[in-house]
């Protein structure tokens, strides 16, 4: 996998195939109380594709992050209901625009028994900052000018320039122990963290098996190695098909999974937890020479679509229009950057605008074809664009295919628009790395966006905090909408289904820390 593919990191690339809708059951962490928890059970969970390299220092792919949450811990734990930071490896913290500190709790150990200290945390961050390591986590999570140091149990990270939301970004990095820092390649199919589980076996394309360690006492909500219901074995199975995942849930061969499309209707008797996420986004390629490099073409193509109709198709009638690039719940900011900034649906005006361009409008639409809703949405968009006068070629595939054709494309001009590549994060400061700066292949600005108004407004957010920062980021994001650079379309109230297990809190983007899992009798 090339560096740009790996760098899609901090943005959770949540394709519809990864997520689940519906389900009438409701989940909670209190199923049966401790008396209802099983001892030393085996927890079987499914992901939809091979996670690839499991080293948390060099990957940001969603499925690798999901696996990593069983073996690695982070400095802070964002509360799934409020997004406010809660203690994890750090028991307290301070923040300013150019400096954050984390005071680590006493007694943290790595799975091999060695101490995990503030210096170990600093070493992890400095490994990412070192340009020789070419980590895709650099700048997307850890600022390129960051300097990490330790004194006693206090980790200090400073930057030369203000970095919005730095407390959260660095606080979300999965921390690696000294053994892994000395031999990073060993982490590709292994682990060296402070988390409750250790990777034992990796079978490419099939499964990852982990075993519970001893001496773990610092998990959220007082989770420990000895907490009733904590599984002894975790098996993460690679199951691409939503139908197969549903079958395995019903048979008890899986204890938890996200299931999409019509198959969710078969799971209404199972418990579930909500995990809302972006389910639809149109990204236009601004590469020079493509029709979508023209703002008038992008606005006309957007005008040709009824986004309310597209939302109903993408979400099966269960979701709602997205109001910003921020997705899921909770997010650090809440604002509406869409209302009044995108062109209203007017197919006739769209056709007139495309004809006024005077040159053929040829569109290659890369889309997710792994679900009925994804395919139907692409067909709807293609029909609307063709009616407006464009020639559309549909190019469908799964998650890895979409990434290879867009974000990691060897030929940046080989695609014109995408539907199914959903950028999402709860932190607005992450987006500029992907929507500004050097275009592909030199940088991670894969759609070659050059919105000078956005760039200047992003620069103006430096040093801001709280509601003031959120308002400034909202203004920056509005400029992306007015020029139709990319269109957040829909949010779906996806659900994770459980059978024979539960979780202490709801998943965010389909992700749960390993310490949150409880097996039921």
N, C-alpha and C positions, 0 to 999 in steps of 0.2 A: 504494500500500500504506500503511495507517495505521501510526501509531507503535507500537501494540501488536503488530501483525504483525511489524514489523521487529525488535521487542525480543525476539523469541523466540530470540534471539541465542545466547548462550553455551551454551544447552542444545541439543545436537545433536538435532534432530528427525529421528530415523531411522525412517522408515516402512519396512515390509517390502519395498515395491517398490524401495527404494533399495539393498537389501542382497542378498547372495548366499549360498546355502548350498552345501555339498557340493563335489564336484570331487575327483578322486583325485590330481591332480598336486600337486606341492609346489614352492613358489617359493623362490629365494634370490638374493642379490645377486652370486653368483659364476658365473652361467651363462657359461661359455666364457672367463672372464677378459677382460682388455683386448683380447686378440687376437680375441675373438669379438664385440666391440662395433662397431657401424656408425658411420660418420662422417657428420655433418650429416643425420641422418635426420629423418623427420616422424613425430611421435607423435600418434596419434589416440585420444582418451579420451572416454567417454560419461558424461553425467549424465542424470538422469531428468526434470528439469523446468527451465524457464528460471530462471536465478539472479536475475533482476531487477537492481536497483541493485548495481553492483560496488564501490562505495566502501566500503572496510573500516572507515571511521569511522562509518558509519551503517547497516550491515547485519550481522546475525548468522545469516542463513539459511545452511543447510548448503551448498547448491550455490554460493552466492557465496563462502563460505569456501574451498571446493575450488578455485575459479578463482583466488582471491586468493593461494593458496599457490604459484602459479607466478610472480607478479609482486612479491610482498611477502615480507619476512622478519620474524621475531620476535626478541625479545631473547634468549630461550633456546629450546632444543629438547628437549622431554621424550623421553627414550630410550623407544622403543616396547616394549622388553622389561622395563624396570625402573621407568619413570615418573620416574626421577631426572633433574634438569636437566643438559643438556649445553650447551657453548658454541654460540652462533650469532652474532648481532650483538654480544652481550656475551661477553667472555672470562672474566669472574669476577663474583661478586655476593656481597652480604651481606643478611641479613634479620633483622628483629625484628618484634614484633607491630604496630608503628606506623611502620616504616620499612624500605624496601628500597633497595639501591643496585645499579646495574649498571655495570661498567666496560667500555666499548665498546672493541672492538679497533681498531687503527689502520688507516687506508687504505680504509674503507668508502665507496663512492660510490653515488649514485643512477644509475638507468639513463641519465639525461641527462648524466652526468658530474660533477654537482655533489657536493660532500662531504656525507656523512651523519654528523652529529655527535650528541653527547649532547644538545645544545640542540635539534636537530631532533626527537629522540625525546621530549624534554620538551614541545615544541610540539604533537606529535601527541596526547599524553596530555591536555594542558591544553585542546586543542580539544574533546575528548570531555567533559571536566569542565564546560566552559562551558555553562550551562543554555540560553543563547540558541541553541545548535546542536541541542538536543533529540536528542542521540545516544542510541539504544537501547543503546549499549555502556556508558552511564553506570550505575554500580552493579552491573550484571550482570558486567562485567569490570573496569572502573576505578571505585574507590570514589568516591562523590559528594563526599567531603571530602578527596580526594587533592590534593596540591600537588606538582607536578613541577618540578624545577630541575636545572641543569647547571653543573658546574665542571670545565673541561677535558674529559676524556673520561669523566667519571663522572656518570651520571644518578641522581638521588636522588628518591624518592617518599615523602612522609610523609602520615600520616593522623592526625586527632585521636583517633579511636577505633581499637582493635585490629581488624585485618582478617585472619582466618585465610586461609592459602594465598595471600597477596597476591603473593608472589614468582612463583607459577605463573600467576595470573590476569593480572597486568600483563605478565608475560613472554610470554604467548600472544597479545598484541595485535599484529596486523599493522601495521607501521610505515609511515607515509606521509612522502614527501619534501616539501621546502619548496614546490615547484611545486604539488603537490596541495593543500597546506594553504592556499595563496593562492587556489586555484580548485577547491574541493571538487566542484562540479558536473561538472567535467571527468572525474572519476573514475567517474562512473556508467556510462560505456561506454569507459573508458580506464584508464590506470594511471600511477602516479608512485611507484615503490618502489625498493627495493634488490635485489629478487629477480632471478633469472637470465633472466626472460622479460618482454617488453613486449607489452601488448595492442595489436594492430594493427587488428582489425576485429571488430565485434559485429553479428551478424544476429539480431535478436530472434526467439526461438522456434526458432532453427536451430543457430547455432554461434558460438563465440568463437575467433579465431585469434591466436596469439602468436608472436613471433620472439625467438630467443636474443640477448641483449645481449653485449657484450664487457666484459672487465675484472672479471668476477665471480670472486672468489677465496676466499670465506668460508663456503661451504656446509658443512653437516654432512658428516663423513667426508671432508674435504678436497676437496669437489666444487668445480669451477671451470668457467668458460665453455669451457675447452679440454680438460676431462676427456673421454677417449674414451667414446663412447656417448651423451653429452649431445645430445639432439635439437636441430636448428636451428629447426624449426617445431613448434608444438604446436597441434593443433586439438581443441577441446572441443566435441563434438557433443551436441545435446539429443535424446535418444532415450528417450521414455517407456516403450516396450514392452520388457519383459524378453526376449521372443521375438526381437524385432528386434535387440536388443543381442547376443544369442547368435548370430544369423545373421551379423552384421557381424564378430564375433570370429572365427567359423569361416572367413569369406571373407578375413580379413586386412584388412578395411576399418576395423576397430578394433584397437588394440594392447592396450587394457586396459579393463575394465568390470566392474561388479557386475551379476550376473544372478541372478534369484530364481526360485523355484518349480521346476517340472518341466524347464524349459529348461536348468538347470544340468547335468542328466544327459547332455546332448549335448556337454558341454565337458570330459569326463573326460580327454581326451588333452592338454589345455592345462595349462600351469603355473598355479599359483594360490598366493595368500598368504592366511592367515587374517586376518579383521577382525571379531572377535566383537562383538556389539552387542545392546542391548535389542530384542527383537522383539515384545513384547507388554506392554501396560500398560492397566489399567482406571482411568480417572479419573472420579470422581463429581463432579457439579456441586452445590455447596452453596448455590446462590442461594436466597434466602428465598422460600418458597412452593412450591419443588420438593420432591417426596417425598424426594430424596436429601440434603436439608438435615438430615434426621433421622438421627442416628447409628445408631439401631436398624434403620432401613431399609437403610442402607449395609452394615451387618454382616450382615443377613439376605440381601441380594442376593449378597454375597461367599460366604456359607455355602451358597447354592444351587448354587454352581459347584464342580466338582472341578478345582482348579488344575493338578493333574498331567495330567489329560485335556486341559485347555485348552492346556497347554504342548506336548503331543504334536501337537495340531492346528496350532498356530501355527508350530511349527518343523519340521513334517513328520517328527517323531520323531527329529530330529537335535540338539535343543537340551536345555537344562536349566532348572530353575526359577531365577528371579532371587532373590537373597537380600537385595537392597537397591536403592535408586535408582541407585547407582553401577553403571555398565555398562561392558562391554568390559574389555579388559585391555591395559595395566596401569591401575590407579587409584591415587590417592594414599592411599586408605584401603581396607582390606578388612575387612568385617564382615557379620554376618547380623542384619538388623533384622526379618526376616520370621518366622523359626522361633519358634513359641510366642506370637506376637503377633497373627496373623490368625486369625479364627474357622475352625475345621476344617469340612470339607465335611459338610453334613448337610441334604439337601434337605427332609426332613420338618420339621425344626426351623425351617428358613427359611420354609416355608409357614405354619407356626404363628405365627411372628413377624410376617410381613406381614399376616396376618389380624387380629392383635392391634392393628395400627395403626388400623384402623377406617375408613380412607378409601381410595379407589381409588389404586393405585400405577401411574401412567402413565409409561412410560420411553421417551424418544427416544434410541436408541443410535446415535451417529455412529461410523462404522467405515471402515476401508480396504477398498475392494472391488477393488483393482487386482491382487490375487493370489488364487489358489484357496484358499490357507491362510487368508488374511484373511477372506474371505467365509465359509468353513466355520466359523471361530472365532466370528464374529458370530452365525451361525445357531445354533451350540451354546449360546452364552450366552443368546440370546433364548429358546430352548426351555426352558432351565433356569429362567429367570426367569418365563416364562409358566406353567410347571408349578407354581411356588411361589405363583402368584396375581397376578402383575403383567401389565399390558398393555404390550406392547413394539412400538414402531415402529422398523424398521431404516432408517437414513439413511446410505447409502454413497457414497463418492467417492474421488478421488485426494488426494494430499498437500495441494495448495493448497485443495481443497474442505474437507478436515477442519480445516485451520487457520482458514479463514474461518467455519466453523460453531462453532468452540470458542474458541480463543485470541483470534481477531480478530473475534468475533461482534458485530454491531451490537446484537443483543438477547441479553444475557447469560443470559436465561431460556429461550432457544430450544433448548437441549439438556440432557439429563439425565445421560448417561454417554458416554464415548468408549472405543473399543478400536482402537488404531492410531496414536494421538497419543502417542509415546513420548518422555518427557523423559529425557535422559541426559547425564551428564557424569562425568568422573573426579574432580571436585572438589565435595565436599558443600556448600561455602559458597555455591555458585551458586543452590541450590534455593530458599532463603527468599524471594528476590525474586518467585518465581512461585507460592509456596505459602503466603504470608503477606502482611500489609500491606493497603493499599487494594485493594478488589475492583474488578473491571472494571465500568464503563468508565474509572473514575478512575485505576486502577493496573493492574499486570500480574498480579495475583492472579486469573487468569482463571476459576478454579473457585470463587471466593469462599470459600476455606477460612479458617476462624477457629479454629485449634487453639491455645488459650492455653498449654497445656503445651509444645507444640512451640516456640512463640515464646519462652517463658522459658528453655527449654533451649538454644535457639540463642543467646540473649543470653549464656548462661553459657559458651559456647565462646570468647568474646572473650579474646584474650591467650594462648590455649593453642596448643601446637605439637606436632608429631610424633604419637607413639602416644597421648598424652594427649588431643590434639585429636580424633583419630579415634574414640576411645572415647566422648568427649562427643557427637560428631556421631551416633554409632550410637544413643545413648540418645535423642537428639532425634528421630531418624527412627523409632524404635520407637513413639513416640506417634502418628505418622501411621498406622501399621499397626493399632494397637489400636482406633483410632476409624474404621478403614477409609476414610480420606480419599482415598487412591488406592492401587492395588495393582500393584506391579511383578510381572509374571507370568513372563516367559521371556527367556532369553539364547540366541541362535543363533550357532553358529560360522560366520558368513558368510565368504565368500571372494571375493577379487578375482582375476579370470582375466586372463592375459596371453597375447598372441600376437605374437611378433616384438619383444618388449621385456621388461624386468624392472625390479625396483626394489631399492635397496640395503637397505631394511628394510620391514617389513610396514606396511600402512596402518592407521591408527587411525580408526574410524568412517568408513572409505571414503576417508580423506584422506591424500594424500602430498605432501610438498614437491616443487616442480618439480625441484629439484636432485637428487632421489633417482632420477629416471627414467634408464634406460639402454636405448638401442636396440641390438638384436642384428642381426648380419649374417644 
